[in-house]
């Protein structure tokens, strides 16, 4: 798809949608082109970034499962109040859901230390 507006300032830049396989760019001569590009962000992560991403993912799955049960929500809220809103690293959390997410993330990291996880032998 080539777009050539009368005003060059109206040229398209970047992606039009997150689902697009490519992006628009303008050449030094002022012509608009479209280039497809494979998104490789996840493939280029360092081992520590992959470990942190895995902790985030696992905590997210667990929190979604817990947050569907009203009794669990009440218990988590009470635990958050008992902890006086403090979570990992003495950070104060404004709501119980964010607090529980941080706690689940920290628990996964404690259960799966980076050294053993990166060696391919995670504990869990």
C-alpha positions in Angstrom: 0.0 0.0 0.0 1.6 3.3 -1.1 0.3 6.6 0.2 1.4 9.8 -1.4 -0.4 12.8 0.1 -0.1 16.3 -1.3 1.5 17.5 1.9 4.7 15.5 2.7 4.1 16.2 6.4 1.2 13.8 6.3 3.3 10.8 5.4 2.6 7.7 7.6 5.3 6.6 10.1 5.5 3.4 12.1 2.8 0.7 12.6 -0.8 1.5 11.9 -2.0 -1.4 14.2 -0.2 -3.7 16.6 -1.4 -6.6 14.4 0.3 -5.3 11.3 3.3 -7.4 10.2 5.3 -4.4 9.2 5.7 -0.6 9.4 5.7 2.5 7.2 8.9 4.6 6.8 10.1 7.5 4.6 13.2 7.3 2.5 15.7 10.2 2.4 14.3 11.1 -1.0 10.8 11.5 0.6 9.2 8.4 -0.8 7.0 6.3 1.5 7.7 2.6 1.8 6.4 -0.3 3.8 8.6 -3.0 5.3 7.6 -6.2 7.0 9.6 -7.2 10.0 9.5 -10.2 12.3 9.0 -9.1 15.9 12.0 -10.7 17.7 11.9 -8.9 21.1 11.2 -12.1 23.1 13.9 -14.0 21.2 16.5 -11.4 22.0 16.1 -11.3 25.8 18.9 -12.1 28.1 18.6 -15.1 30.4 17.8 -12.9 33.3 15.1 -11.1 31.3 13.6 -14.4 30.4 13.6 -15.5 34.1 11.9 -12.2 35.1 9.3 -12.6 32.3 8.6 -16.2 33.4 8.1 -15.0 37.0 5.7 -12.3 35.7 3.8 -14.8 33.6 3.5 -17.4 36.4 2.3 -14.8 38.9 -0.2 -13.5 36.4 -1.7 -17.0 35.8 -1.9 -17.7 39.6 -3.5 -14.3 40.3 -6.1 -14.7 37.6 -7.1 -18.1 39.1 -7.2 -16.7 42.7 -9.1 -13.6 41.7 -12.1 -15.6 40.4 -13.0 -16.9 43.9 -14.8 -14.4 46.2 -13.5 -16.0 49.4 -9.9 -15.8 48.1 -10.4 -12.1 47.3 -11.5 -11.4 50.9 -8.6 -13.4 52.3 -6.1 -11.6 50.1 -7.5 -8.3 51.0 -7.2 -9.2 54.7 -3.6 -10.4 54.3 -2.8 -7.1 52.5 -4.3 -5.1 55.4 -2.4 -7.3 58.0 0.8 -6.6 56.1 0.0 -2.8 56.4 0.1 -2.6 52.6 3.8 -3.5 52.6 5.1 -5.9 50.0 8.5 -7.1 48.7 11.4 -4.6 49.2 9.2 -2.6 51.7 7.2 -1.1 48.9 3.7 0.1 49.8 0.9 -1.1 47.5 -2.3 0.8 47.0 -4.5 -2.3 46.4 -4.6 -5.9 47.4 -4.4 -7.2 43.8 -1.1 -5.5 43.1 0.2 -6.6 46.4 -0.7 -10.2 45.8 0.8 -10.1 42.3 4.2 -8.8 43.7 4.1 -11.5 46.4 3.4 -14.3 43.9 6.2 -13.0 41.6 8.6 -12.9 44.5 7.6 -16.4 45.6 8.2 -17.8 42.1 11.7 -16.3 42.1 12.4 -17.8 45.5 11.2 -21.2 44.4 13.2 -21.0 41.1 16.5 -19.3 41.8 18.1 -17.8 38.7 21.3 -20.0 38.9 19.4 -23.3 38.9 16.7 -22.1 36.5 19.3 -20.9 33.9 21.1 -24.2 34.2 17.9 -25.9 33.1 17.0 -27.5 36.4 14.3 -25.3 38.0 13.1 -26.4 41.4 9.4 -26.4 40.4 
